[in-house]
Amino acid sequence: MKELINAIHKIMQQEIIKLVISNKMNVDVTYNKITFVLKENDAKQYYQIEKSTDKQVFHENIDMDILEEKLLEYVSSNYKQVDAWSNVATFELKISKKGKVHLGMKKSDNVKLVNKEHNKEKNYILKEGMIIEPLIDLGIFTKEGRVVNSKYDKYKQINRFVEIIDDEIKNNDFKELTILDFGCGKSYLTFVLYYYFVQIKKINVKMIGLDLKEDVIEKCNDIAKKYNYENLHFELGDINGFKYNNKVDMVITLHACDTATDYALYNAIKWDSKMIFSVPCCQHEINSQIKTESLSILTKYGIVQERISALMTDSVRANLLECVGYKTQLLEFIDISHSPKNILIRASKVNISVDKREKALAEVNALINQFNLNPTLFNLLKKDNLI
């Protein structure tokens, strides 16, 4: 143990940019790898720890002065190797099966590594450290503005959604917007978007969140009142059949299940909404319908059929939006390792040529005929003579 303490202390004589603990001593050790990276936020430096298992990644931020203590805590009797980098040196610490410690060091210019690690710091629009009070109430942030470890994936999802919306509106001079959030749930996204538009973009917005759970709607309305969000309110209701008589500029849905996404898109089209942002979920409809003789290889294996059906569902939706005058993209919302439901439909109302509309519809009809499909959005639009 004394050898290990001395070796770690020697490493700590330098300001460490990055440090990786790896090579588990036994299978009972929780994490496969632990990475420390030097970060900076509002002129304050700290280390971000990333702890990886086979299926999950956990994050924790620590003060610089306890790095040595944390390193000893993790390495002792648990791992065989530590690699560390400073500005001017690279360290390799190895522990043999008999507990013998070997520390190698070589001088090296790690400036590129410094730049790489600093560039990896994601420049989120909603930065950690900002005090966004509703997100504290909803359990995403601590009172100090730090991300709660168990909510880190949710934090990244929210920021990704905001980034995609920011990219869409940045070239427009909006003074006011009316936004509907279908299937808002606990409304992490709704509150964040309200904050983003009002506090960051200085745009007057009227936002309505719609959900089927009465207790959730009541809680969200209470939070909105608590922070004097006068133009944000929540209503109890179903996406299918929801009526709203005023103009709607933007429709958003996050993980509206199965055909609920279709009804949300249908309503957005009927309202002639300028923008649509939708992350679908649980695309069961086409999976239950799909049949084909000539391409039965795609339906022969259950997991392939399920994935093909989900991709077909969103391809049909995107094409149908083009048919009715929306420039449409399918974007990766979050990394697929975090969630298989990682496609976002982004659509904006523009002038699309008749040729492009007709081609988009022909592609939908070809898919429907080939696989014997009966998609909800297709039927809703056809019933109203919109396609």
FITIMAR-679591 format. One record per residue (C-alpha): x negated, y, z; residue in three letters. Coordinates in steps of 0.2 Angstrom, whole numbers, plus 5000, padded with zeros to 4 digits. Layout:
% residues N
XYZALA ...
END
This chain:
% residues 387
500050005000MET 498650125004LYS 497850094986GLU 499550134979LEU 499750294989ILE 498050354985ASN 498350324966ALA 500050414966ILE 499250554976HIS 497850574962LYS 499250584949ILE 500150714958MET 498550834958GLN 499150884941GLN 500850964936GLU 501750814928ILE 502750844912ILE 503450674911LYS 503350514920LEU 504050334917VAL 504150194929ILE 504450024921SER 504049834921ASN 505149774935LYS 504349654947MET 505949544949ASN 507749534941VAL 508549604957ASP 507849774954VAL 509349884948THR 508549994935TYR 507549934920ASN 506650104918LYS 506650264928ILE 506050424919THR 505650594927PHE 505550744915VAL 505050924920LEU 506451044916LYS 506851224918GLU 508451314922ASN 508551504925ASP 506751514928ALA 506751374941LYS 505851214938GLN 506451044943TYR 506350864938TYR 507750764930GLN 507750584934ILE 508550464921GLU 508850284928LYS 509350154915SER 510249984917THR 510749874903ASP 512349964901LYS 512250134910GLN 511150284912VAL 511250384928PHE 510550564931HIS 509950654946GLU 508950824948ASN 507650844962ILE 506550984968ASP 504750974961MET 503950954979ASP 504750784982ILE 504150704966LEU 502750614975GLU 503950544988GLU 505250484975LYS 503850404965LEU 503250304980LEU 505050254985GLU 505450184968TYR 503750104963VAL 503350014980SER 503749834978SER 504849864963ASN 503849904948TYR 502149854940LYS 501850014929GLN 501850204929VAL 501450304914ASP 501250494917ALA 500750644907TRP 500150824912SER 499650964900ASN 497850894900VAL 497850714905ALA 498750544903THR 498850424917PHE 499250234917GLU 499450154934LEU 499649964934LYS 499949844949ILE 499449664947SER 500449514954LYS 499249504969LYS 499649694972GLY 497949764966LYS 498149934959VAL 497250004944HIS 497350184939LEU 496750244922GLY 496550424916MET 496050504900LYS 495950684895LYS 497250724882SER 498050874874ASP 499950844878ASN 500551014872VAL 501650924858LYS 502450824872LEU 502750974882VAL 503651054868ASN 504550894864LYS 505250874881GLU 505751054882HIS 506651044866ASN 507550894872LYS 508451004885GLU 510151014877LYS 510651194875ASN 512451174880TYR 513651314879ILE 514351274896LEU 512651254905LYS 512351164921GLU 512251294935GLY 513751404929MET 515151414941ILE 516651364932ILE 517851344946GLU 519251234939PRO 517851104935LEU 517351104953ILE 519151074958ASP 519250934945LEU 517650854951GLY 516450884936ILE 515351014945PHE 514751024963THR 515051194972LYS 513351244966GLU 513751214948GLY 512751054946ARG 513550904937VAL 514150764948VAL 513150614943ASN 514650504939SER 515450634928LYS 513850664917TYR 514650574902ASP 516250674904LYS 515150834905TYR 514250794888LYS 515950754880GLN 516750914885ILE 515151014879ASN 515150924862ARG 517050964860PHE 516651144863VAL 515151154852GLU 516251084837ILE 517551214840ILE 516251354842ASP 515451304825ASP 517251314817GLU 517651484824ILE 516051574824LYS 516251654807ASN 518051714811ASN 518451874820ASP 519951804830PHE 520751924842LYS 522051804849GLU 522551614847LEU 523951504852THR 523251324856ILE 524151164860LEU 523351024869ASP 524350864866PHE 524050724879GLY 523050834890CYS 522950714905GLY 521950784919LYS 521550934907SER 519650944909TYR 519550994891LEU 521051114892THR 520251214907PHE 518551224899VAL 519251284882LEU 520251414891TYR 518651474900TYR 517651464884TYR 518851574874PHE 519351704888VAL 517651714897GLN 516351674884ILE 517151724867LYS 518251864874LYS 519751804864ILE 521551814871ASN 522351644871VAL 523951564875LYS 523651384879MET 524951244883ILE 524451074889GLY 525750934886LEU 525750764895ASP 526950624901LEU 526350624919LYS 527350734931GLU 526050734945ASP 524650784933VAL 525650924925ILE 526050994943GLU 524250984948LYS 523651074933CYS 524851214934ASN 524351234952ASP 522551254947ILE 522951374933ALA 523951484946LYS 522551474958LYS 521351554946TYR 522551674939ASN 522551594922TYR 524151684916GLU 524151614899ASN 523751434902LEU 525251324907HIS 525651134907PHE 527251054901GLU 528050884904LEU 528450804887GLY 528050674873ASP 527050714858ILE 528350634847ASN 529850754846GLY 529050904855PHE 529751064849LYS 528851234848TYR 529651374838ASN 528151504838ASN 526551504828LYS 525251384833VAL 523451424828ASP 522551264835MET 523051094840VAL 521850984850ILE 522050804856THR 520750704866LEU 521050514866HIS 522950524861ALA 523350334860CYS 523750244844ASP 525150334834THR 525250484847ALA 523750554837THR 524850534821ASP 526350634829TYR 525050764835ALA 524350784817LEU 526150794810TYR 526650934822ASN 525051024818ALA 525451014799ILE 527251064802LYS 526651224811TRP 525451264798ASP 524051264811SER 522451344806LYS 521351214815MET 521551044821ILE 520250944832PHE 520750764837SER 519850624845VAL 520950474841PRO 521050314853CYS 521650144852CYS 522150124834GLN 523249974835HIS 524450004821GLU 523449954806ILE 522649814815ASN 524449734817SER 524849764799GLN 523349724789ILE 523449584776LYS 522449554760THR 522049404749GLU 520649464739SER 519749544753LEU 520149424767SER 518349424773ILE 518749584782LEU 520249504791THR 519449334794LYS 518549384810TYR 519549474824GLY 518149594829ILE 517849644811VAL 519649674808GLN 519849774823GLU 518449894818ARG 518949904800ILE 520649944805SER 520150084817ALA 519050164803LEU 520450144790MET 521650224802THR 520550384803ASP 520150384785SER 521950384780VAL 522250524792ARG 520850624785ALA 521450604767ASN 523250644772LEU 522650804780LEU 521750844764GLU 523350814754CYS 524250944764VAL 522851074762GLY 521651044776TYR 519751034773LYS 519350884784THR 517850804792GLN 517550654802LEU 516150694815LEU 515250584828GLU 515950654844PHE 514750564856ILE 513550434854ASP 514350264852ILE 513350194866SER 514450304878HIS 516050264870SER 516650164854PRO 518050294852LYS 516750424845ASN 517550494829ILE 518250674829LEU 519350734816ILE 519050924812ARG 520251004800ALA 520451184794SER 521751254783LYS 521051314766VAL 521451314748ASN 521151144741ILE 521351114723SER 522851014716VAL 521550884709ASP 520750854726LYS 522450834734ARG 523050714721GLU 521450614722LYS 521550604741ALA 523350544740LEU 522850414727ALA 521550344738GLU 522750324752VAL 524050234741ASN 522650114735ALA 522250074752LEU 524050044757ILE 524349934742ASN 522749834745GLN 523049794763PHE 524949804765ASN 524949954777LEU 526350064783ASN 525450214792PRO 526550324803THR 525750484797LEU 526050434779PHE 527850404782ASN 528150564792LEU 527450674779LEU 528350574765LYS 530050594774LYS 529850784774ASP 529250784756ASN 527550854761LEU 526550724751ILE 
END
